Amino acid sequence: MEFAQVLGIRRSIRYFDPDRPVEREKIQKILEAMRIASCAMNTHWLRAIVVYRDELPEETFEIKIGDIDRTDLGLTPVNDGKIIRVSIPPLTEQRRVELVKVVKKMAENCKVSIRNHRRDINEDLKLKKKDKEFSEDEFFKGQKEVQDITDDYIKKCDELTQAKEKEILEF
C-alpha cells in the first residue's frame, strides 16, 4: 500500500488526558505538517492556535476560554488541561459575509462609544458655560472642536472598517 493511500484511510483520535499533556515537540511537528500540507489551489485554509497553560496564570487560562466562547467568530476552544486548542474553520463565502457583519457591528459599537464621549464632553462644556467659566464664544468654539475631532475619528473608523471588509472578502 502506498503512503498516500495509508494517509487517506487512516483515522486517529487521541484522548487528551489533562494530567499528561502532549509534548511540545509533537505539537510543533503537527503544526509543521499542517503548514506544508498541499491544499486546493495552494490556499492554506486550516489555521490553529495553541496556547500553553504553563505560560498563563490559572485565572487567565479560564478567562481566555470564556472570551473565545463569547465571540461571534464561531470558534470552539478545546481545553485538555494544559493547552487550549482553537481550530479555525475555513473561510467560505458565507463565513466571510458573517465576519463582515461582525466587523460592521464592532465598528458601530466603536462609533457609539465615540459619540458617547462627545456627549459627555459637551455636557461638561455646558456646565462650564453655565458656571460662567466659559464665554458663549468659547463654548461654541469648544463644541465645534469636539465635533471636528468626533468626525475625524468616525471617518477613521469607517476607513478601517472598509479596509477590513475588503480584506475579509478577498480570496
Phi, psi and omega in degrees: 000135179288154180300319180297323178293319179299315179297325182290331183255346184277133174231137182222134176233131179247130176283127181267104178280121182299336179274352179228085184291159176288136181294145182299325180298320179293319179297317179297322177295319179296315180295322178293318178297320178296321182294321185266357180298143179286145182227158179301132178053029176059030177253120178271100184268343183273130179229151178218145175238128179241125177243123180273129184297324183291350177267354181237144172296154184308312183292327178294321181301313180291322179297318182298319179298314179297320179297318180294318179298323185280351180286161176267024187268352179075025179263141179239111178283145175243123183251114178261012178103327180239336185226140170260126177248133177233113176272131182257117184292158178296151181270098173280172179299318180297318180294322178297319179296320178297318180294324176298320177297320178297317179298317180295323178296317178296319179296319179295321176298321178297315180296320178298318179297317178299316180294324177297320177296319177300314179301315180298318180293318178297323176296319176298319178298318179297319178297318180292325176293318180297322179277007177066025175279336179237148171277171180300318180295315179296323179299310181293324176296317179296318178297319180295318179297317178297318179295320178297317179296318178300313180299319178299315182288326175296318179296317178299319179299315179296318180296316178296321179296315179296320178295318180292321178298315179297318180296319181292318184281349181286132178265000000 
